[in-house]
Structure formats: C-alpha cells, structure tokens
Amino acid sequence: MNDIKLQKNPINKCLIQVNFSAIMIIEKSIPEIQDAYRKNGFPNFKEIEVSNYDLTPQNNIPTISKSKKWLFYTADEKDLIILDNTQISYQVSTYKTFLEFQKSFKIILDKFSKIVDFTNETVINRIGLRYVNSFEGLDKFKKYLKNEYQGISLSEDMKTVNTPLINTSLRCPIKINEKNFSNLSLRVYQNNNGIEVPLNIYSLQEVKQKEDTLISFLDIDQGLNFKDFLLTNLEDIYKFTKQLNEISTKLFWGAITEDAKRDWK
C-alpha cells in the first residue's frame, strides 16, 4: 500500500477509478483504444451490456436503461481496465507497491487521453481509490487486526453454534487540503463460505470458494467528489490519487498489529 514491499501483503484487489462528464465519442474510439492497450500488456478485450436502474423522486417505478462497458485485460486475467462513457477504472490482483500501481495507471490514462483528447475541457466528477485486504481464518483475524477494528465480540462464556460474522463500518470525511475532502468508507466484514473477493467487485476469473472457511476483509474505499474540476493536466489526477493513497496507508498501518507487519514482510 505504501512503497515498502510486503511479500505476503493481504491486498487481493486494488482499484482506481476516474469519473467524468459523459464523452459520447468514446465508442467510436474503442478500436483505437483496444489496439493501444493490446500493445501495452492488455491483449484481451470484451464488450458487455449492463442494465442501469434509475429511480427519481417523481417516479416510484425505476426506469431501466442499457449501456455498454468495454473490458481490456491481461492474458492471465488478473489486471483489468473497465471503460464506459463516464468512467475509466483500473483494478489489479497483482499489487506490489503504489509506485508500481500508479506507473501502470499513468500509461493506461495517457494512452486513453491521447486518443479521446481527455485533457481538453473534460469535467472530472470523482476520483476513487480502493484497497481490499483479505485474510483467512479466525486465528489470523484476531492476530492481525487490532482489537478496536474487530467489531463487537460476545463474552467468552456465551456459547454460539457458529462463528459470529463481523460486519462493521466507519464513514467520515477526511481533509486532504483546504478545498478538498475525501469520503472515506472503512469496512471490516466476513463470510464463512471462503469467498475471497467481495461480490461488488467485477471479476473475470471464477471467484475462489472454500467450504466452511472464514474470510475477513479490511476494505478501505475513498472518493474525492468535485463540482468544478476542469481537467487540463493528467498530473492533477495523479496528485489526488497519491494523496488518497497516503490516507489509505495511514489507515492500513494503524489497523493492523505488529504480528501482521512481521508475518507479511
């Protein structure tokens, strides 16, 4: 998460997302974008159609619309670019350090920007960064996560049939500078079906599952929302993502124990 390499780091997904005002010419540029990404380590391509459900105060019945998403991904299907008319996302299952992650993202965004003229009068609505950390077993949950992040525990004399599942969250704004605040969501949650990737993350590969296995997640998700961010330079995006990462790093190191730091090195 920072630039100290954890050889056994618990990050199973890292995602960065940039939302922008709709650019309708993107679809015409997909062949050129696909060719650029193909030559830079993303040879696989897929187009999917998704359903969008919109509910307005004036209409209690949701309206359904269709939209396209374009997926570009590595040969091993571990790293993925998701693109549509309003956002570009990059997610990896092979995270090592933030510098390496951002270096790859810079190549991706630079290729995209040159093809669609991204820095010419584009309004940026949101920049998001998410780290999903996971570890297996009740013993590691108690050993690696500080007590204050472990949710409510029952007293030891209470007999339970199954392991109680934790699902606790914290939401708050974090000050980045005088003008900008990140919307932080910090969640700790579990499942006992051995599902190693949260269900709200798109996965090309079949999600691994181990029967009767407790999986715990430390999920750090941040977003910067903007009203008047008119993009003129990609470096502005990289500056904000770096600031979001600095906050995520503090949260991560503050949530884990000395045992975790030692065992994950």
C-alpha positions as CSV (number, residue, x, y, z in Angstrom):
1,M,0.0,0.0,0.0
2,N,3.0,2.2,0.6
3,D,6.3,1.6,-1.1
4,I,7.6,-0.9,1.4
5,K,7.1,-4.3,-0.3
6,L,5.1,-6.7,1.8
7,Q,6.0,-10.0,0.1
8,K,2.8,-11.5,1.7
9,N,0.6,-8.5,1.6
10,P,-3.1,-9.1,2.1
11,I,-4.3,-7.0,-0.8
12,N,-6.3,-9.1,-3.2
13,K,-7.8,-6.2,-5.1
14,C,-6.7,-2.6,-5.7
15,L,-8.9,-0.3,-7.8
16,I,-8.6,3.2,-9.1
17,Q,-11.5,5.0,-10.8
18,V,-11.9,8.3,-12.5
19,N,-15.5,9.5,-13.2
20,F,-16.1,12.3,-15.8
21,S,-18.9,14.1,-17.6
22,A,-20.1,11.9,-20.4
23,I,-17.9,11.7,-23.5
24,M,-20.1,10.1,-26.2
25,I,-17.4,9.8,-28.8
26,I,-15.7,7.0,-26.8
27,E,-17.5,4.2,-28.6
28,K,-16.1,5.4,-31.9
29,S,-12.6,5.3,-30.5
30,I,-12.8,1.8,-29.0
31,P,-10.9,0.1,-31.9
32,E,-8.0,2.5,-31.5
33,I,-8.1,2.3,-27.7
34,Q,-8.1,-1.5,-27.8
35,D,-5.1,-1.6,-30.1
36,A,-3.2,0.8,-27.8
37,Y,-3.9,-1.4,-24.8
38,R,-3.2,-4.6,-26.7
39,K,0.3,-3.3,-27.3
40,N,0.8,-2.4,-23.7
41,G,0.1,-5.7,-21.9
42,F,-3.7,-6.0,-22.2
43,P,-4.3,-8.3,-25.2
44,N,-7.8,-9.5,-24.2
45,F,-10.9,-7.5,-25.0
46,K,-14.6,-7.9,-24.2
47,E,-17.7,-5.7,-24.7
48,I,-20.6,-6.2,-22.2
49,E,-24.0,-4.6,-21.9
50,V,-25.2,-3.6,-18.4
51,S,-28.7,-2.6,-17.1
52,N,-29.0,0.7,-15.2
53,Y,-31.9,1.2,-12.8
54,D,-32.8,4.8,-12.2
55,L,-35.3,5.9,-9.6
56,T,-36.3,9.6,-9.3
57,P,-38.5,11.3,-6.7
58,Q,-41.1,11.9,-9.3
59,N,-41.3,8.3,-10.4
60,N,-41.6,5.4,-8.0
61,I,-41.1,2.9,-10.7
62,P,-37.5,2.6,-11.7
63,T,-36.6,3.2,-15.4
64,I,-34.2,0.7,-17.0
65,S,-31.6,1.7,-19.5
66,K,-28.9,-0.2,-21.2
67,S,-25.3,0.9,-21.6
68,K,-22.0,-0.6,-22.8
69,K,-18.8,-1.3,-21.0
70,W,-15.5,-2.3,-22.6
71,L,-13.0,-4.5,-20.8
72,F,-9.3,-4.8,-21.5
73,Y,-7.4,-7.3,-19.5
74,T,-4.1,-9.2,-19.2
75,A,-3.5,-12.7,-20.5
76,D,-3.8,-14.1,-17.0
77,E,-7.0,-12.1,-16.4
78,K,-5.6,-10.6,-13.2
79,D,-5.4,-7.0,-14.2
80,L,-8.4,-5.2,-15.8
81,I,-9.3,-1.9,-17.4
82,I,-13.1,-1.1,-17.4
83,L,-14.2,1.8,-19.6
84,D,-17.5,3.4,-20.5
85,N,-18.8,6.8,-21.4
86,T,-18.5,8.3,-17.9
87,Q,-15.6,6.5,-16.2
88,I,-12.3,4.6,-16.5
89,S,-11.3,2.1,-13.9
90,Y,-8.2,0.0,-13.4
91,Q,-8.1,-2.9,-11.0
92,V,-5.3,-5.4,-10.2
93,S,-4.9,-8.6,-8.3
94,T,-1.1,-8.3,-8.5
95,Y,-0.5,-5.3,-6.3
96,K,3.1,-4.8,-5.1
97,T,3.6,-1.1,-4.3
98,F,1.7,2.1,-5.0
99,L,4.5,3.5,-7.2
100,E,4.3,0.4,-9.5
101,F,0.5,0.6,-9.5
102,Q,0.4,4.3,-10.3
103,K,3.1,3.9,-13.0
104,S,0.8,1.3,-14.8
105,F,-2.2,3.6,-14.4
106,K,-0.3,6.5,-15.9
107,I,0.4,4.5,-19.0
108,I,-3.3,3.5,-19.2
109,L,-4.6,7.0,-18.7
110,D,-2.0,8.6,-21.0
111,K,-3.0,6.2,-23.9
112,F,-6.7,7.0,-23.3
113,S,-6.1,10.7,-23.0
114,K,-4.3,11.0,-26.3
115,I,-7.0,9.1,-28.2
116,V,-10.1,10.9,-26.8
117,D,-8.4,14.3,-26.1
118,F,-9.2,13.8,-22.4
119,T,-7.5,16.9,-21.0
120,N,-9.4,19.2,-23.3
121,E,-12.4,20.6,-21.4
122,T,-13.2,17.4,-19.5
123,V,-15.0,17.8,-16.2
124,I,-13.9,15.3,-13.5
125,N,-16.7,14.3,-11.1
126,R,-14.9,11.9,-8.9
127,I,-11.6,10.1,-8.3
128,G,-11.7,6.9,-6.2
129,L,-9.1,4.6,-4.7
130,R,-10.0,1.3,-3.0
131,Y,-7.9,-1.4,-1.3
132,V,-9.5,-4.7,-0.4
133,N,-7.4,-6.7,2.0
134,S,-8.4,-10.2,3.0
135,F,-7.1,-13.0,5.2
136,E,-8.3,-16.4,6.1
137,G,-9.2,-17.9,9.4
138,L,-10.5,-16.7,12.8
139,D,-7.0,-17.0,14.3
140,K,-5.5,-14.6,11.8
141,F,-8.4,-12.1,12.2
142,K,-7.7,-11.9,15.9
143,K,-4.0,-11.9,15.5
144,Y,-3.6,-9.4,12.6
145,L,-6.3,-6.8,13.2
146,K,-6.2,-4.6,16.3
147,N,-9.0,-5.1,18.8
148,E,-10.7,-1.8,18.1
149,Y,-11.2,-2.9,14.4
150,Q,-12.7,-6.3,15.3
151,G,-16.3,-5.1,15.9
152,I,-18.5,-6.2,18.8
153,S,-17.5,-9.5,20.4
154,L,-19.6,-11.7,22.6
155,S,-18.3,-12.6,26.1
156,E,-16.3,-15.8,26.2
157,D,-18.9,-17.6,28.4
158,M,-21.6,-17.3,25.7
159,K,-21.9,-20.5,23.6
160,T,-22.6,-19.9,19.9
161,V,-23.4,-22.5,17.3
162,N,-21.4,-20.9,14.6
163,T,-18.7,-18.2,14.4
164,P,-20.5,-14.8,14.6
165,L,-19.8,-12.9,11.5
166,I,-18.4,-9.3,11.7
167,N,-19.8,-6.5,9.6
168,T,-18.8,-3.1,10.9
169,S,-18.1,0.2,9.1
170,L,-17.0,3.7,9.5
171,R,-17.8,6.6,7.2
172,C,-16.4,10.1,7.5
173,P,-14.9,13.0,5.5
174,I,-11.1,13.3,5.6
175,K,-9.4,16.6,5.0
176,I,-6.9,16.5,2.1
177,N,-6.3,20.2,1.7
178,E,-8.2,23.5,2.3
179,K,-10.6,22.8,-0.5
180,N,-11.0,19.0,-0.8
181,F,-12.2,16.3,1.5
182,S,-12.2,12.5,0.7
183,N,-15.3,10.5,1.5
184,L,-13.9,7.6,3.5
185,S,-15.5,4.2,3.9
186,L,-13.6,1.8,6.2
187,R,-15.3,-1.6,6.4
188,V,-14.4,-4.8,8.3
189,Y,-16.6,-7.8,7.2
190,Q,-16.6,-11.5,6.9
191,N,-18.1,-14.5,5.2
192,N,-17.7,-18.2,6.2
193,N,-18.1,-19.6,2.6
194,G,-14.4,-19.0,1.7
195,I,-15.3,-16.3,-0.8
196,E,-12.0,-14.4,-1.3
197,V,-13.3,-11.4,-3.5
198,P,-16.2,-9.1,-2.4
199,L,-19.3,-9.7,-4.6
200,N,-19.4,-6.0,-5.6
201,I,-16.1,-6.2,-7.5
202,Y,-16.2,-7.4,-11.1
203,S,-14.0,-10.5,-11.5
204,L,-13.1,-12.1,-14.8
205,Q,-12.0,-15.2,-13.1
206,E,-14.2,-17.6,-11.1
207,V,-14.3,-16.4,-7.5
208,K,-12.5,-18.9,-5.3
209,Q,-14.5,-20.5,-2.6
210,K,-13.6,-22.8,0.2
211,E,-16.3,-24.5,2.2
212,D,-16.5,-23.6,5.9
213,T,-13.6,-21.2,5.7
214,L,-13.8,-17.8,7.4
215,I,-12.6,-14.9,5.2
216,S,-12.1,-11.5,6.7
217,F,-11.9,-8.2,4.8
218,L,-10.3,-4.9,5.7
219,D,-11.8,-2.7,2.9
220,I,-10.6,0.9,2.6
221,D,-12.5,2.9,0.0
222,Q,-12.1,6.6,-0.7
223,G,-13.6,9.0,-3.1
224,L,-13.0,12.7,-4.0
225,N,-16.1,14.4,-5.4
226,F,-15.7,17.6,-7.4
227,K,-18.1,20.3,-8.7
228,D,-15.8,22.3,-10.9
229,F,-12.7,20.2,-11.7
230,L,-12.0,21.1,-15.3
231,L,-9.1,18.8,-16.3
232,T,-6.2,20.5,-18.1
233,N,-3.4,18.2,-17.0
234,L,-3.3,14.5,-16.1
235,E,-0.8,15.3,-13.3
236,D,-3.7,16.7,-11.3
237,I,-5.3,13.3,-11.2
238,Y,-2.1,11.6,-10.2
239,K,-1.6,14.2,-7.4
240,F,-5.0,13.4,-5.9
241,T,-4.6,9.7,-6.2
242,K,-1.3,10.0,-4.3
243,Q,-3.0,11.9,-1.6
244,L,-5.7,9.3,-1.3
245,N,-3.1,6.6,-1.1
246,E,-1.3,8.4,1.8
247,I,-4.5,8.4,3.8
248,S,-5.2,4.7,3.0
249,T,-1.6,3.9,4.0
250,K,-2.1,5.5,7.4
251,L,-5.4,3.7,7.9
252,F,-3.9,0.3,7.0
253,W,-0.9,0.5,9.2
254,G,-3.0,1.9,12.0
255,A,-5.4,-1.0,11.8
256,I,-3.0,-4.0,11.8
257,T,-0.9,-5.4,14.6
258,E,2.8,-5.8,14.9
259,D,2.3,-9.6,14.3
260,A,0.8,-8.7,10.9
261,K,3.6,-6.4,10.0
262,R,6.2,-9.1,10.8
263,D,4.4,-12.0,9.1
264,W,3.5,-10.2,5.9
265,K,7.1,-8.9,5.2
